[in-house]
Amino acid sequence: MENSSLQQEIEKLINYPSTPASEWVRCVESASEPAVAGAIAHWKRINSGITGGNSDAVSNKREAASAILQYRLSNKSIATMVALEKSTTRLSYVMVGLAVVGLILSALQILG
């Protein structure tokens, strides 16, 4: 992803109105992971000081975007683990097959 398009995507998320909430969630869900992470970093940076009892103006956006990003990354992690498990199973079958072939060839060599 080009830097200027990533920056534009981050700015779109930062400036997107939070109401209606369903539209905001759809906007965050359709954004790329780097853009969501960039928006979260921006929202953390603008209110990083002591609030003195005042609530952080963007804390809801930041927390919701963090949850959406975490959910998406968790799903990717699970998909990766499932793919690795399938690969490992196939590799195990191949190794067992090679071991059987090796045993057969050894037996034929001994008998021959």
N, C-alpha and C positions, 0 to 999 in steps of 0.2 A: 504494500500500500504506500502510495506516495505521501510525503509529509504534508503537503498542502491539502490533500483530500482528507487525510486523517485529522488535521487541524480543523477543517470545516465540519467534519462529523462531530468532533468534540464540542465545537461551538454550538452546533445545532442542539446537542443534548443539554448543554449548559443553559441555553436561552429558551428551551422548549417550555411552554407553560405547564405547570403541574396539575392544572385542572382543564378538562376532566381527567381524572386519574387513569382511566382506562386507556386514553390516547397517549398519555405520557409513558405508561408501561409498555404499550405497543412500540413506541418510538425507541425506548431503551432496549427492548427485546430484539428489534431489527438492526440495532447498531452492532458494529464489530467489537470484539473484546478489547482491543487497544483503545478504542474510542470511549467505551464505558469506563475503563481504568483511568483514562485521561480526565474524564469528567469528574470522577470520584476524587482524583488528586486535586483538581481545581476546587471542588466544594470543600475539601479538607483545608486547603490553603487559605481560602477567604475568611474562614472563621476559626483559625487555629489558636487564637489567644484565649485568655480567661473571659468568660461571658458574664460573670458577676450575677448569676441567677437568671439572666436572659437566655431564652432558648436559641439555639443555633438556627438561623433562618433557613438553612438548606439541609439540616440534619435528616429530615424525612426523605428527601431526594437521595442523599448520599447513602443512607441505610438501605433504601429500597433498591437502588442501583447495585449496591454491594451484594445484596441477596440474589438479585437476578444474575449477576455475573458469577457468583459462587455456584448457583444452581446449574448454570450453563457449563461451567468448567467441571463440575462434578459429573455431569452427564457425559462429557467428553472423556473423562477419566475412566468411567465405568465402561464405555464403549471400547476404549483402548484395552482394558483388562479382559473383556470378553473376546476381542480379536486375538490377543496374546494367548488366551486359553485355547482357542481353536487351533492356533498355530502350533502350540505345544503338543496338543493331542495328535495332530497330523505328524509332527516330527517324531513323537513316540512310536506311532505305528510304523513309520519308515525305519526307525532304528530297530524295532523288533523284527521287521521283515529282513533287514540286512543281517541281523544276528542269525536268523533261521537259515538264510542263504549261506552264510559263513559256516554254520554247523553242517549243512548238507555237503558243501564242498570239502570240508575237512573229512567227513565220513567217506566220501567218494575217493579222496586221496589215500586214506588209510586202507580202504578195501581194494583199491586199484593198484 
